[in-house]
């Protein structure tokens, strides 16, 4: 690419007053004049924050990227965007995913950047950064922060999925409150995101399967020195991508999205994958439908023995051959010709890999589990669909009928769930309303409701649970999520009453409320919105414009791309 074609030359290549201003103020950072000679300017989009512990090591990764950029003859410039820490942000990080995507999009477009490296880690940082970059569509490469090392407590390995087990044990008195607290430091003992196949790891797998990162990005532990090596190599590669004009739209083809869905099935990825991939597709202009997740998951068993669907951890996946070795096992199913950021196809990237531990990465003929992927169920309770993750569910509950025990919102759930008088048994179906995109707002990870204490004490470990919300990718159970349309917009979920019979048949893709249409019409006429809608600020903007879960919960006005062109100068 010739120098005058670089976006950055519309700033640094200017003559006269404008060029003086653009260059002079940059030089106060000690930048020598030859950095403005027309070499590619590489933005390093950093979500480092002490309020996002998963991304707390990103300053080091950014420095490694800078080394690589400089080695390849580029000019690195690091910039921050809003960072979403899943563990701290209230009411839910998902509320702000779209806001961060706007921050990323406008930061890239408004500044002299020819190519960008996205530093992503904690759950929502990955989709939000990719969404924003897609709407600009310049050469882009993703680096994930990597998983933390697995924890150790009382002689056994532990990870984020154990939080739900510890909580239940604490309620039942199997562990003491002090033991519950002691386990905290034993679990999160190194830098990095969740050590299991939660949403953060699923997002890292997603970007590698889409072709947006260098091979092995998904599973190298954050504490492993090879994470820095990958970052330095990524810095070198993004400079070449600018010279090749390898934009996001050249990588994010329909085939890439289908690959991501198939790989997600094989690794037992989070249900949150659905809502994020749909949003990314909407930004880059790929026609992707919720039914595609069911269609392209079919026939693909679970190959990765990783929690919560399995027994092991992300570091085990890496040391067993990593994601490329797992993808090679699927070579007969995926689109091997799909292009990736290193200029090679995904098939070429995986061709020479080996599996070193078959207990971690199995074969298609002898998989770890036959049930995998994402199932999309529909019926009069979810006309636009709902999702369930069979690999994390109890097989005997995937076909089940029971009476509904209804919680109108999350506060109602917390107030009544451990009431000894609550009319509930092991065959009941727990229903949680008003936790969807508009209703919560932000669609919180509360769908995998903890079971009532009295049932836990009876030895019940799983029940069918249904909501218009999400659940953590580290969670498990027979949980129907993302019911669309949601209760807060008057979806059928809003009309469910205590005692109604609900039928789930995941094998036939059915979620049915056994109530007559006449009765539903009466209930619909009497329904009134009970959740408060915000009257100002970003939350008002979000609730006014957010789309439903089956469309990706993006804002309607953010679909598509505005490109990279800046139409007016500032001076």
N, C-alpha and C positions, 0 to 999 in steps of 0.2 A: 504494500500500500504506500502510495506517495505521501510525502509529508503534508501537503496541502489538503489531503483528504481526511486527515485526522480531525476529529471533533475538537480536540484540545487546541488546535491551531486557530480556531475561531476566537480563542482567548490569547494564548501565548504567542501566536504568530502575528498579532495585530501590530500595525505601525502607529506612531504618534502617541497621543495622550492615552488612548484606551489600552494599548499594549504596555505602556509605561505603568499604568495602574495595576493591570493584571500581574505583571512580573515583579514590580517593586515590592508590593506587599507580601508576596510569597518569599522574596529574598530576605525578609527580616527573620526567617527561620534558619538562615545560614545555607541557603540553597545556591550552588554556583550557577553561573549564567548558562553553561552548556547543557543544563537539564532542560532548558527551554528551546532546544535547537530543533525540535520537531520529532523527538522520540515519543513513543506511546506513553501516555499518562494512564497509570493503572490505579483505580480507586480500590481501596481495601475497606469494605463496609463492615464495621466491627460492632458486634453486639455485646462487647465486654461490659460488665457491670457487677459491682459487688452485691447488687440486689438480684442478680441472676447467677447463683453459685455455680450452675452447670457450665457457665461461660467465663468463669473467673480466671482462666489461664489464657485467655485470648490475646492478651498483650504480647505474650511470648510467641504465639502462633503468628501474629501480625508481623513481628520482627523477622520471623523466618520467611514469610511471604516477601517482605521487602528485600531480603537478601537475594531471593530468586529473581525478582523483578529487575534489580540492579545488574545482576549477572547477565541477564538476557538483553540488557540495553534499554530498559524501560525506566520510567520515572514514577515511583510509588508514592501515593498520597493516601493516608489513612483518615477515615472520617467515621463519626459515630452516628448511630440511629437509635431510636427508642428500643430498649431491650425488655423482653418479656420473660420474667422469672416465674416459671410455673408454680413453684412452691409458695410464693409470697403474694402475688398480685391478687387483689380482690376486686370485683366479685369472682372473676375468672380471666385468665390470660386470653382466652378465646375472644372476649369482647374487644380486645385491642389488636387482634391479628390484622384486621383490615386497616386500622390506623397506621400501624407500622409499615404495611405495604405502601401506603401513601407517602410516608416519610422516606422510604427507600426510593420509590419511583421518582419523586421530585428532587431528592438529593442527587441522584445520578444524572437526571436530565439537566438540572440547573447548573451543574459544575463541569469544568473542563476534564472530562473522563472519557477515555477511549475504550477501556475495558474494565471490568470490575470483578473482584474476588469477594465472595460473600462468606463471611465467617459466621457459621450457624451452629447451634448446639441444642439448647433447651427447646422443648416441643415446638412452640409457635414461631420461634425465630427462623426456622427453616422455611416453612411455607410462606411466611410473610415476606421474607427477603426475596424468595424466588418469584412470588407473585408480583412484587414491585419491579423487579428486574425485567420480568416478561413484558411489562407494559412499556418499557423503554426499548428493549430488544437490541442491546449492544453485546459484544462478546463477554461472556460471563462464565465463571468457574466457581464451584461451591466447595468449601472445606468445612467439614463437620468437626466439632470439638472432640469427639470420641467418648466412649463410655468410661465411667469410673471402674476401677478394679472391684471385683466382687468382695463383699464384706465377710467378716468372720466373727461368729458369736457362739460361745459355748461349744466350740469344737466343730461347728458346721458352717458351710458357706451360706451367706444370706444376700438378698438383693431387694430392690424396691417392692417386688410382689409380696414379700414377707410382711410388709406393713399391714396388709389386710388380715393376715393370719395372726400377727402379734396383737392387733386390735381386738380380734375375736377372743384370743386367749386371755387378754387382759380383762375383758368383760366377764369371762367365765371363771376368773381366778386361777387359771392355769399358770400364769406368770404374775409376779408382783408388780405394782406400779414402778418400783425402783428398777426392776429388770427391764421393764418397758422403756424407761428413760435410758438405761445403760446401753440398750441395743442401738440407739440412735448413732452414737459415734462409731459403733462397730460396722454399721452399714455404709455410711457415706464417709469413707476414710481416705479417698483420694479425689483429685480434681476429675471433672468429667460429668457427663449426664448419666442417667440411670443405667445400671449394669445389665439390665434385662432387655427383652424385646418390647419395651414400652414405646410410647409415641416418639420420643427423641431418637431412639435407635431405628424405629420404623422410618422416620423421615430421612435419616442418614442412608438407609438402604434405598429409599425411594429415589434420592438424587443420584446415587450411583447407578441404579437400574435405569433411570432416565437418560444416563450418559452425561450428567452435569458435573461429575467429579472424576478425579483420577482413580484407577483401580485401587481397591483396599481402603478407600476413604471410610466406608461404613463401619468397619469393625476394629481398626487399630485403637487400642486403649489410649485414653488421654495421657496417661502417665508413661506410655511407651515412647522412647525417643524417636521412633519411626513416624510418629504423628508430626513432629517438627520437620522431618525429612520430607514427608509428603507435602507439607505446607511450602517448603522451599522450592520443591519441584513444581508445585502449582503456580508459584510466582514466576518461574521461568516460562511455563507453558502459556499463561495468559497473555504474555507479550507476543508470542507466536500466533496465538488466536486472533489478536488484533490485526497482525500483518496478513493473516489469511481471511480476515473478515468473517470469522466463524461466529455468527450471531446465534442467539438462543433459538430463533425460529428454524434454524437449519438442523438443530439437534432434537428439539421437541416436536417430533412428528407423531402421527397417530401410532405408528409402530412402537415408538418409545413409551407411550402411555400404556399400550397393551402389555409391553414387557414389564413395566412397573407393577401392573396389576397381577401378572403371573408370578413375579418374584415375591410380591407381598404375600401371596397365598402360600408359597413354599416356605417362607420364614415365619409364618404365623404372626403377621404384622397387626398393628393396632387398628381398630375400627375407625380411628380418627384419620387414617390414611384416606378414606373415602372422601371425607369433606374437604380435605386439603388438596387432593389431586384434582377434584372437580373444580375447585377455585383456580388452580394453576392453569388448567385447560381453558377455562373461561377467559383468562388473561392473554394467553398466547393464540387463541382462536382455533383450538381443536374441539371438534364436536364429540364430547364425552358425556355419557348418560349413566345414571346410577345403575341401570341394568347391566352395563358393561362389566361392572365389578363382579357380578354374579356369573355372567357368561364366561369371562376369561379366567375366573378362578376354578371353573369346573374341570374335574379330572386331574387337578394338581394337588398331590398330597403334601403333607407337612414334612419337609426335609430337614429343617433345623430344630434340633432338640434344645431349644432355648426357652427359658421362662418368659411369660407365664404359661404358654402352651406346652412347654417341655420342662426340663430339669436343670439346664445349665445357663451359662452367661455369655455375654458378647465377647469377652476376651477369649473364651473357649472357642467361639466361632472363628476368631482371627487366627489363633494358633493351630486350628484344624484345617486351615487353607483359606479362610476368609470368604467374603461374598463371591469373588470370582470363581472359586472352586465350587460353590453351591450352584452358581449360574451355569457352569459347565455341565453339571448334572442335568440341567433343564434344556440343554442345547437342541434337543429334538422338538421342543415346544415353542421356544421364543423366536423372535425376529433377530437372528444373528447378524443381519446386515445393518442394524441401526447404528448410526454414527455416535461417537462419544467425543468429549472435549479434547482428548489427546490425539485426535485425528484418526484413530483406529475404530473399527467396529466393535461392538460389545462381544461378538463372537471371537474376534482376534484377541481381545484383552484377556479372555478366559481360556483360550485354547491350550495353553501350556501349564495350567494350574493342576495341583494335586490335592486330594483329600487325605489328611493325615490321621483322622480319627472318625471312624464311621459311627461312633456313638453320638457324635455331634452333627455331622452332615451325612445323611443317609442317601440311598439311591431311589430312583423312581420305582424300581421293581420291589424294593423292600424299604418302604418309607417308615419314618418314625410314627406317624399317624396317617390314616387314610383321609380323615376329615380335616379340611383346612379351608383357607380362603375366607371370603366374605359372602354370606348368603343375604339376599335381598328378599324380604317377605312383604307381601301386600295383602290387602283385604279392606273391608269396610272400616277397620280401625286405623289403617295406614294406606290411604288411596295412592299416595305418591311414594310410598315405600318406607321401610325401616330396615336396619341392618342387624345382623347377629354374627358372632365369630364362633363357629362350631368347634374349633380346636381348643377353645377355652371354656366350652360349655359341658354340661353333663349329658351324655348321649340319651339317657332315659327321659330327659326333660325337653328334648328337641321336638317331641310330639306330646302335647300335654293340654288338657282342659282343666280349668279351675275357676273358682269364684274370685272376683276382683276385690282387693283391699286397696282403697284409693286414698292417696295423699294429694291434696290440692296444690301444694307447693312444698318447697324444701323445709320451710319453717314448720308446716303441719307434720311433715315426716319426723323431724327431730323431736317435736313435742309428744308424739304418740307412739313411736316405734317400740319403745321399751315399756310401754304401759302393760302391766300384767293382764288388764281387761281387754286388750286389743283382740278383736275377733279375727283370728288368723291361725292357720295350720299349715303343715308342710305342703299341702296340695294347693294352697291359695296362690294367686298371682298378684304380686305387688305392682301397683300402678302409681307412677309419680308424674304429675302434671306441671305445666308452667315452668319448665326448666329448659325450654328451647331458645332459639336465637333471639326472638323478641321478648319472650316471657320472663327470662331470668334477670336481666338480658345477658346474652353472650353464650348461652348454651353450655352450662357448666358440666364438669365431670362428676356428676352425682348419680348417674344411671345405675351403677352397680351398688345399690343400696345395701348397707349392712343388714343382715337378717335380725329379727327381733331376738333379744337376749333369751327369752323363754324358749324359743325354738333352738337356739344355739346350745342351750343347756340340755335339750332333748337329743342332741347329736345331729340336728339338721345342718347340712353344710352348703346346700344350694337350693334355690327356688327360682322360678321364672319371674323375671323383673322386666317391666316395660316402662319406657319414658320417652319424652321428646328431647332429652338431654344426651350427653355423651358419657363415656367412662374413660378413666385413665387406661392407657395402653398396658400398664403394669397390672391392671385388674383382671379378674376372671369370673366365670360363672355364666349361667344361662340368662343372658341379659340382652333384651331387645332394645335397640337404641335408635336415635335420630327419627323417631316417628314423625312423619310428615303428611299433611301440614300439622303444625304444632298446636297445642291447646290454646295458646294466647291469641291465635288468629281465628279461633272457632273451629279448629280441626276436630274430627270425631273423638280424639282422645279427651277433649274437654267435656264430652257428654257421658263418659263412663261413670257409673255409680257403684257403690259398695254392693257386693252380691251378684253383679252381672257376671255371666259366664263368658270367659274368653278362651278361644282355641288358638293354640300355636301349633302349626305343623311345618317346621322348618324344611322338611324334606320335600313338601309340596309347595313351599314358599307362601304359606297362608298365615295371616294374622287376622282373626275374625272376632268381632264382638257379637255374641249371640243375642242380639236384641233386634226386634222387628224394625223395618224402615219407618213404620207409622209411629212407633214409640220414639225413635230417634228424631223424627220431625218435630214431635211435641217438645222434646228436650232442647232441640236446636232453637226453637222459637222462644224458649224461656231463658236461653243462655245469655249471660252478661259477662263482660270482661271484668275480672277481679284484680288483675295485676296492674300496677301503676306504670304508666308510660311517662318517660322523662320529658320535661318541657324545654330543656336547654342543653347546650354543649354537645360534646361528641356523642354521648349516649343517646341524645335525642336524634342526632343524625343517623346513628347506627339503627335505632329502632324504626326510624322512618323508612330507611332504604335497604336494610338487610334482607337478603333472599332466604328462602327456606332451605332446610338441610339437604334435600335431595338435589339442590342446585349448587351446593358448595358454601352457602352462607356468606357469600361475598356481598358487597353493596352493589345494587343494580347499576349505579352510575360508574362503577369501576371496571366493569366488563370491557375486555378488549385492550387496545393499546393506543397511546398518544404519540409513540415514537420517540426518537432522540433529538429531534430538531428543536432548537430554541429560536423563536421567530423574531424576538426583539433584543437589541443590545441594551445594556444597563447604563451606558455613559453617552 
